[in-house]
Amino acid sequence: MSARRSRRPLALLLLVAGWLLGGVVLAGPAAAHAVLVSTEPGESARLETAPTEVTLTFSEGVSLGAGYARVLTGDGERVDTDDASVDGEVITVPLQPDLADGGYLVTYRIVSADSHPIRGAFSFVVGEGELVTATAEGPIADRLVEGAQQVVRAAGFAGIAFAIGVPVLVLLCVPGGWSSRRLRLLSAWGALTAAGTALLLFLLQGPYAAGSGLGSLLDPSLLSATATTTAGWALLARAVLALALLFALRAAWRREGPPEVPELAAAGVFAAGVALATAGTGHAVAGQWPVLAIAVTAVHVLAMSVWLGGLVAMLLVVLRPGDEDADFAEAMRRFSRVAFVAVTALVVTGILQSVRELGSPTALVDTVYGRLLMAKLTFFLVVLGAAGVSRVWVQQRLGVRRPPAGRRSRVTAHAFAATAAEGRPDPDDDSVAARDRVQSDGARDQLPSLRRSMLVEAVVGAAIVLVSAVLVGTPPAQAVAADPVDVTMQLEGSAGASGSVQVTVAPARAGSNVLQLYLYDDEGRATQPEQIRVAITEEQQEIGPLDVEIAAAGPGRYVAEDMTVPSAGTWQLTVTVRLDEFTATTASTTFAVR
């Protein structure tokens, strides 16, 4: 009866965590740091009649969260109905009826799928009037809030490493470690830190998205807005799952013995859930193949935990100076193998993440994200060097024990050993044990050199955790390097300049892009030509000109929903406008595709 009662809180935590993770898994995919593709009215447009609404179309789905989308007069008076709505990648801002002639400013601050805020502004004119200057200056988020996020995120990564890595170490490498008070405290501290930092990040997300300071940490409206986002759900799920992991292993730590099968299965599920929830708050949830990216990131988190959490636990407990574990030699043999597998998984998943987020090798030096990734890679190479030294030490001082040829490896089960076998020690086992004792005694004197290499691993590993915490809050290189094209050009003819054309290309990457054209006459009014032609050319690669199929989408507006750019490079886009049978004008611009 008591066992059944003890499982009830565990089942309740499992249900709550499943409900929260369901909100993360079932959320629709979106691109990291979504970019504005088009607006209606267009930027700098002059309209004869007042519109009833303003629409903003982004490259991928977005949310308002703690942000806003507003329309203001030149004097700062709001003319929208304060009822903006989001439908996928489109934000619609209803306007008050019968707007007066004059200039209007559209300003927005939204939240992308990876929880980062995006802001911008543009203006348009109704009737006669002057355009309102559209600016978005200053930092996008409060510096203290951003700094607090990075510190808390790094502490959370460390907590996850201990919460998962210590139990794995004890389970696979140090079977007697369940009786170690230090290991139990490390594991418990890690789980509580992982849960506490997740809740702190949930509180910080509101001020971060709204651009406010730490004083609004407990603002009910910001908390409510965060709770409606995928990132908010993922953070709450991580907190619940970390506590569930702590609870699942509590009985094993108390009885100082390995967990039973149901406890071990529950702990495995909760540990995987913590990794998935952590992956659900970063760049993995956005962009292409989000499900695969979340899975890869979760494996990366698990591998980091097994390696770094186990490494620190070995240093602080098993190899503690003057108090080394009696079975440290066998523990080091086992941990060497486990760490090798974990580091291999880190390398593979890290490469997959880098390819997805970078987009091109030049982004390593052209973007902040790329330079941070280079720093992380440099630290990791140092770690690999130190890990190699540690592994060579283990192989040289302790060797790799294998069963003799032709003999199957065995695990002795004393409770079920036959009485006839008692008192008959296997001479092979005696020789192996004797050899292990000699190796262990000889290696004990050389432990300071092993501690030094492992300490280098741990310290540089901590630096990697700090860089990773900053990377999570940095726009991916692919999003920064592929900024959309938005340019207004004068149309030139044989008689001189005549009108203008506004061109937007998003996301300006190789493959499918969206092209938007807005044609204006000399007075800035939308104009409808007799014919319009668009072509793109890449002279260095001798590609083109390639005609782009466009369709009319309103007065003076043309759209190509699927303009294919064959490859990366510097492309020239040429617009040819025929106003009548005898008059033609052209305009050209170049844009980079990476």
C-alpha positions in Angstrom: 0.0 0.0 0.0 2.8 2.4 0.9 4.5 1.8 -2.5 1.3 2.5 -4.3 0.9 5.8 -2.4 4.4 6.8 -3.2 3.8 6.4 -6.9 0.8 8.7 -6.9 2.8 12.0 -6.7 5.0 10.6 -9.4 2.0 9.8 -11.7 0.6 13.3 -11.1 3.9 15.0 -12.0 4.1 12.8 -15.1 0.6 13.9 -16.2 1.4 17.6 -15.7 4.7 17.3 -17.5 3.0 15.4 -20.4 0.3 18.1 -20.7 3.0 20.9 -20.8 5.2 19.1 -23.2 2.2 18.4 -25.4 1.8 22.2 -25.8 5.4 22.3 -27.0 5.3 19.3 -29.4 1.9 20.2 -31.0 2.9 23.9 -31.5 3.3 24.8 -35.2 6.8 25.4 -36.6 8.2 28.8 -37.4 11.4 30.4 -38.5 14.0 31.7 -36.1 13.8 35.5 -36.0 11.1 35.9 -38.5 11.4 38.8 -40.9 8.9 41.2 -42.4 8.1 40.2 -45.9 5.4 42.7 -47.0 2.9 45.2 -45.7 -0.5 46.5 -46.8 -0.4 49.5 -47.3 3.2 49.4 -48.6 6.0 51.3 -47.0 5.9 55.0 -48.0 2.6 54.4 -50.0 0.3 57.4 -50.7 -3.3 56.4 -50.6 -6.3 58.3 -52.0 -8.7 56.8 -49.5 -8.1 55.7 -45.9 -7.6 51.9 -45.3 -9.7 50.0 -42.8 -6.8 47.9 -41.6 -3.1 47.4 -41.8 -1.6 44.0 -42.4 2.0 42.8 -41.8 3.2 39.6 -43.4 6.2 37.9 -41.9 8.4 35.1 -43.4 7.0 32.6 -40.8 4.5 32.4 -38.0 4.8 34.9 -35.1 2.9 35.9 -32.0 2.2 39.2 -30.3 2.9 37.8 -26.8 3.9 40.7 -24.6 4.4 42.9 -27.7 2.2 45.1 -29.8 1.2 46.4 -33.3 0.0 50.0 -33.4 -0.8 52.7 -35.9 -0.1 56.3 -34.8 -0.5 59.8 -36.3 2.4 62.2 -36.7 1.5 63.6 -33.2 1.7 60.1 -31.6 -2.1 59.6 -31.3 -3.3 56.1 -31.8 -5.7 55.5 -34.6 -6.0 51.7 -34.4 -8.7 49.9 -32.4 -6.3 48.2 -30.0 -7.5 44.8 -31.3 -4.6 43.5 -33.4 -4.8 39.8 -34.2 -2.4 37.1 -35.5 -3.2 34.4 -38.0 0.0 32.4 -38.7 2.5 34.8 -40.3 0.0 37.7 -40.8 -0.8 40.4 -38.2 -3.9 42.4 -38.9 -4.4 45.8 -37.2 -7.9 47.2 -37.5 -8.1 51.0 -37.9 -10.6 53.6 -36.7 -13.1 54.6 -39.4 -12.7 57.7 -41.6 -9.0 58.5 -40.9 -8.1 62.1 -41.8 -5.6 63.0 -44.5 -2.0 62.9 -43.3 0.9 60.7 -42.5 0.7 57.6 -40.3 3.3 55.5 -38.5 2.9 51.7 -38.1 5.1 50.4 -35.3 5.3 46.8 -34.0 7.1 44.6 -31.5 6.4 40.9 -31.9 7.8 37.6 -30.7 9.4 34.9 -32.9 8.9 31.2 -32.3 12.3 31.0 -30.6 11.1 33.5 -28.0 13.2 36.5 -29.3 11.5 39.9 -29.8 11.4 41.6 -33.3 10.5 45.2 -33.8 10.2 47.6 -36.7 8.2 50.6 -38.1 7.1 52.0 -41.4 4.8 54.8 -42.6 2.2 55.7 -45.2 0.2 58.7 -46.2 -3.5 59.2 -46.8 -4.3 62.0 -49.3 -2.0 65.0 -49.1 0.6 65.1 -46.3 4.1 64.3 -45.3 5.5 60.9 -44.4 6.2 60.3 -40.8 9.8 59.3 -40.0 9.9 55.6 -39.1 12.7 54.7 -36.7 13.4 51.9 -34.3 16.5 52.9 -32.3 18.1 51.8 -29.1 18.5 48.3 -27.7 15.7 45.9 -28.4 15.7 44.6 -24.8 16.7 45.8 -21.4 20.4 45.1 -20.8 19.9 43.9 -17.3 17.1 41.6 -18.3 19.3 40.1 -21.1 22.2 39.7 -18.8 20.1 38.1 -16.2 18.7 35.7 -18.8 22.2 34.6 -19.8 23.4 34.0 -16.2 20.2 32.1 -15.3 20.4 30.1 -18.5 24.0 29.0 -17.8 23.1 28.0 -14.2 20.2 26.0 -15.6 22.5 24.1 -18.0 24.8 23.3 -15.1 21.8 22.1 -13.1 20.6 19.9 -15.9 24.2 18.4 -16.2 24.2 17.4 -12.6 20.5 16.3 -12.4 21.1 13.9 -15.3 24.8 13.2 -15.4 25.3 12.2 -11.7 22.6 9.4 -11.7 24.0 8.1 -15.0 27.5 8.1 -13.6 26.4 6.1 -10.6 24.3 3.7 -12.6 27.0 2.9 -15.2 30.3 3.6 -13.5 30.1 3.8 -9.7 27.5 1.2 -8.6 28.4 1.9 -4.9 27.7 5.6 -5.4 24.1 5.4 -4.3 25.4 5.5 -0.7 27.4 8.6 -1.3 26.0 11.7 0.4 28.0 14.0 -1.9 26.7 12.4 -5.1 23.1 12.5 -3.8 23.4 16.2 -2.9 25.0 17.0 -6.3 22.1 15.2 -8.1 19.4 16.9 -5.9 21.0 20.4 -6.2 21.1 19.9 -10.0 17.5 19.0 -10.3 16.4 21.9 -8.0 18.6 24.3 -10.0 17.2 23.1 -13.3 13.6 23.6 -12.0 14.3 27.0 -10.3 16.1 28.5 -13.3 13.3 27.4 -15.6 10.9 29.3 -13.5 13.2 32.3 -13.3 13.5 32.3 -17.1 9.7 32.1 -17.4 9.5 35.3 -15.2 12.2 37.0 -17.3 10.7 36.2 -20.7 7.9 38.7 -20.2 10.1 41.8 -19.6 12.5 40.5 -22.3 9.7 40.3 -24.9 8.1 43.6 -23.9 11.4 45.5 -23.6 10.7 46.5 -20.0 13.0 46.3 -17.0 13.3 43.9 -14.0 10.7 45.9 -12.2 8.0 44.3 -14.4 9.1 40.7 -13.5 5.8 39.9 -11.8 3.5 41.9 -14.0 0.4 39.8 -14.4 -0.2 40.8 -18.0 3.4 39.8 -19.0 3.1 36.5 -17.1 -0.2 35.8 -18.9 1.4 36.6 -22.3 4.4 34.3 -21.6 2.1 31.5 -20.6 0.5 31.6 -24.1 3.8 31.1 -25.9 5.6 27.8 -26.8 8.7 28.9 -24.9 6.6 29.6 -21.8 5.1 26.1 -21.9 8.5 24.5 -22.5 10.0 26.3 -19.4 7.1 25.2 -17.2 7.5 21.7 -18.5 11.2 21.7 -17.7 10.6 22.8 -14.2 8.0 20.1 -13.6 10.1 17.3 -15.2 13.2 18.3 -13.3 11.3 17.9 -10.0 9.8 14.7 -11.2 13.3 13.3 -12.0 14.4 14.2 -8.4 11.3 12.5 -7.0 11.8 9.4 -9.1 15.3 8.8 -7.8 14.5 9.7 -4.2 13.8 6.2 -3.0 17.0 4.8 -4.6 19.1 7.5 -2.9 17.4 6.8 0.5 17.9 3.0 0.4 21.5 3.5 -0.9 20.9 1.0 -3.7 20.2 1.1 -7.4 16.7 2.1 -8.5 14.1 -0.6 -9.3 13.0 -1.1 -12.9 9.8 1.2 -12.6 11.9 3.9 -10.9 14.6 3.7 -13.5 12.1 3.8 -16.4 10.4 6.8 -14.9 13.7 8.6 -14.3 14.7 7.9 -17.9 11.5 9.4 -19.2 11.8 12.5 -17.1 15.5 13.0 -18.0 14.5 12.8 -21.7 11.7 15.2 -21.1 14.0 17.7 -19.4 16.3 17.5 -22.5 13.3 17.9 -24.9 11.9 20.9 -22.9 15.3 22.5 -22.9 15.5 22.1 -26.7 12.0 23.6 -27.0 13.2 27.0 -25.8 15.9 27.7 -28.4 16.6 28.0 -32.1 15.6 24.3 -32.7 11.9 25.1 -32.6 12.2 27.4 -35.6 13.3 27.0 -39.1 13.3 23.9 -41.3 12.7 20.4 -39.9 11.8 21.6 -36.3 11.0 18.1 -35.1 14.4 16.7 -36.2 16.2 19.8 -34.9 14.5 19.4 -31.4 15.5 15.7 -31.3 19.1 16.5 -32.3 19.3 19.3 -29.7 17.8 17.0 -27.0 20.5 14.4 -27.7 23.1 17.2 -27.5 21.8 18.2 -24.0 21.8 14.6 -22.8 25.3 14.0 -24.1 26.5 17.3 -22.4 24.9 16.2 -19.1 26.4 12.7 -19.1 29.9 14.0 -20.0 30.1 17.3 -18.0 28.0 16.2 -15.0 29.8 12.9 -14.7 33.2 14.6 -15.1 32.6 17.1 -12.3 31.2 14.3 -10.0 34.2 12.2 -10.6 36.5 15.1 -9.7 34.6 16.2 -6.6 33.7 12.7 -5.2 35.4 9.7 -6.7 38.8 11.3 -7.2 38.6 13.7 -4.3 42.3 14.2 -3.0 43.0 12.2 0.1 39.6 10.5 -0.1 39.6 8.6 -3.3 36.9 5.9 -3.8 38.3 2.4 -3.2 37.0 1.3 -6.6 38.2 4.4 -8.4 40.2 2.3 -11.0 37.1 0.4 -12.2 35.1 3.6 -12.1 37.6 5.4 -14.3 37.7 2.6 -16.8 33.9 2.7 -17.2 33.7 6.5 -17.2 36.3 6.7 -19.9 34.1 4.6 -22.2 30.9 6.5 -21.3 32.6 9.8 -21.8 33.9 8.8 -25.2 30.4 7.9 -26.4 29.0 11.2 -24.9 31.7 13.3 -26.5 31.1 11.6 -29.9 27.4 12.3 -29.6 28.3 16.0 -28.8 30.5 16.3 -31.9 27.9 14.7 -34.3 24.9 16.7 -32.9 27.0 19.9 -32.7 27.9 19.6 -36.4 24.2 19.1 -37.4 23.2 22.1 -35.4 25.9 24.3 -36.8 25.1 23.4 -40.4 21.4 24.2 -39.8 22.0 27.5 -38.0 25.0 28.9 -40.1 23.7 28.5 -43.6 27.2 29.1 -45.1 30.8 28.9 -43.9 31.4 32.7 -44.3 28.8 33.3 -41.6 31.4 32.0 -39.1 33.3 35.3 -39.4 30.6 37.6 -40.8 28.1 37.2 -37.9 28.1 37.5 -34.1 26.5 34.0 -33.9 29.3 32.6 -36.1 32.0 34.1 -34.0 30.5 32.8 -30.8 30.3 29.4 -32.4 34.0 29.6 -33.3 34.8 30.4 -29.7 32.7 27.4 -28.6 34.5 25.2 -31.1 37.9 26.5 -29.9 37.0 25.6 -26.3 35.8 22.2 -27.4 39.0 21.4 -29.2 40.9 22.2 -25.9 38.5 19.9 -24.1 39.1 17.1 -26.7 42.9 17.5 -26.1 42.5 17.3 -22.3 40.0 14.3 -22.7 42.6 12.6 -24.9 45.2 13.0 -22.2 42.8 11.6 -19.6 41.9 8.6 -21.8 45.6 7.8 -22.5 46.2 7.9 -18.7 43.4 5.4 -18.1 44.6 3.1 -20.8 48.2 3.2 -19.7 47.8 3.1 -15.9 44.6 1.0 -15.6 44.3 -0.9 -18.9 41.1 -2.1 -20.5 40.0 -5.3 -18.9 38.5 -7.9 -21.2 37.4 -11.5 -20.5 39.9 -14.2 -21.6 39.5 -15.6 -25.1 36.8 -18.3 -25.4 35.3 -17.4 -22.0 32.0 -15.6 -21.6 31.7 -12.7 -19.3 29.7 -13.3 -16.2 27.9 -11.4 -13.5 27.9 -13.2 -10.1 24.5 -13.2 -8.5 25.2 -14.1 -4.9 21.6 -14.5 -3.8 21.2 -17.3 -6.4 24.7 -18.9 -6.4 24.7 -22.7 -6.1 25.9 -23.9 -2.7 28.1 -26.5 -4.5 30.1 -23.6 -6.0 30.8 -22.0 -2.7 34.3 -22.1 -1.5 35.7 -22.7 -5.0 37.2 -19.4 -6.2 38.0 -19.2 -9.9 41.8 -18.9 -10.3 41.2 -16.7 -13.3 39.1 -14.3 -11.2 41.9 -14.3 -8.5 44.5 -13.3 -11.1 42.3 -10.6 -12.5 41.6 -9.2 -9.1 45.2 -9.3 -8.2 46.2 -7.5 -11.3 43.5 -4.9 -10.7 44.8 -4.3 -7.2 48.4 -3.8 -8.5 47.3 -1.4 -11.2 45.1 0.5 -8.8 47.9 0.9 -6.2 50.3 2.0 -8.9 47.9 4.4 -10.5 47.0 6.0 -7.2 50.4 7.7 -7.0 49.8 9.2 -10.5 46.4 10.6 -9.8 47.5 14.3 -9.6 48.2 14.3 -13.4 44.8 12.8 -14.1 43.1 15.3 -11.9 44.9 18.1 -13.8 43.7 17.0 -17.2 40.2 16.4 -15.9 40.2 19.8 -14.2 41.1 21.4 -17.6 38.1 19.5 -19.1 35.8 20.7 -16.4 36.9 24.4 -16.4 36.8 24.7 -20.2 33.5 22.8 -20.2 32.1 25.4 -17.9 33.2 28.1 -20.4 31.4 26.2 -23.2 28.3 26.2 -21.1 28.6 30.0 -20.7 29.1 30.5 -24.4 26.1 28.2 -25.1 23.9 30.3 -22.8 24.8 33.4 -24.9 24.3 31.6 -28.2 20.8 30.6 -27.3 19.9 34.3 -27.0 21.8 35.4 -30.2 20.1 35.5 -33.6 21.2 32.5 -35.8 23.7 33.3 -38.4 21.3 32.1 -41.1 18.6 34.6 -40.0 21.1 37.5 -39.9 23.0 36.7 -43.0 19.8 36.3 -45.1 18.3 39.7 -44.4 15.4 40.4 -46.8 15.8 43.0 -49.6 13.7 46.2 -49.2 14.7 49.0 -51.5 13.0 51.8 -53.4 14.4 52.8 -56.8 13.8 55.5 -59.4 12.5 54.3 -62.7 14.7 55.7 -65.5 13.6 56.2 -69.2 14.8 58.0 -72.3 13.2 61.2 -71.0 14.7 60.9 -67.5 13.3 59.7 -64.2 9.6 58.8 -64.1 8.1 57.3 -61.0 9.6 54.8 -58.6 9.3 51.1 -57.7 9.7 49.5 -54.2 11.1 46.0 -54.3 11.1 43.5 -51.4 12.7 40.0 -51.6 12.4 37.6 -48.7 14.1 35.7 -47.3 16.9 36.4 -49.9 18.2 32.8 -49.8 18.9 30.2 -52.4 15.6 28.5 -53.3 12.1 29.8 -53.0 11.6 33.5 -52.3 8.7 36.0 -52.2 9.0 39.1 -54.4 6.8 42.1 -53.8 6.7 45.2 -56.2 5.0 48.5 -55.6 4.8 51.0 -58.4 4.4 54.8 -57.8 4.1 57.8 -60.1 6.0 61.0 -59.5 3.4 62.1 -56.9 3.8 58.9 -54.9 0.5 57.5 -56.0 0.0 53.8 -56.9 0.1 53.4 -60.7 -1.0 50.7 -63.1 1.4 50.2 -66.1 0.5 48.6 -69.4 3.2 46.0 -69.0 5.8 45.0 -66.3 8.7 42.5 -66.6 11.1 41.3 -63.9 14.3 39.3 -64.5 17.2 38.2 -62.3 20.8 37.7 -63.3 24.0 36.4 -61.7 26.8 37.6 -64.0 29.8 35.9 -62.2 28.1 32.5 -62.5 26.7 33.4 -66.0 23.2 32.6 -65.0 20.3 34.4 -66.6 18.5 36.6 -67.2 15.8 34.5 -65.7 12.2 35.9 -66.1 10.1 36.0 -62.9 6.4 35.3 -63.2 4.5 38.0 -61.3 0.8 38.5 -60.7 -1.2 41.7 -60.0 -2.3 41.9 -56.3 -3.9 45.3 -56.2 -3.4 48.8 -57.5 0.3 49.2 -58.4 1.2 46.0 -56.5 2.7 42.8 -58.0 3.7 39.6 -56.3 5.7 36.5 -57.1 5.0 33.9 -54.4 7.7 31.5 -55.6 10.6 33.4 -57.1 13.3 30.7 -57.4 16.9 31.9 -56.9 19.1 29.0 -58.2 22.2 29.5 -56.0 24.0 31.8 -53.6 25.8 34.8 -55.1 25.3 38.4 -55.9 22.2 38.7 -58.0 20.9 41.7 -60.1 17.1 42.2 -60.2 15.8 44.4 -63.1 12.3 45.8 -63.4 11.1 47.0 -66.8 7.9 49.0 -66.8 6.1 49.9 -70.1 3.7 52.8 -69.4 2.3 53.0 -72.9 3.3 51.9 -76.5 6.2 54.3 -76.7 7.4 54.9 -73.1 9.4 52.3 -71.1 11.4 52.8 -67.9 13.8 50.5 -66.0 15.4 50.1 -62.5 17.9 47.6 -61.2 19.3 46.6 -57.9 21.7 44.0 -56.6 21.2 41.7 -53.6 23.3 39.1 -51.9 22.0 35.5 -51.5 23.8 33.2 -49.1 
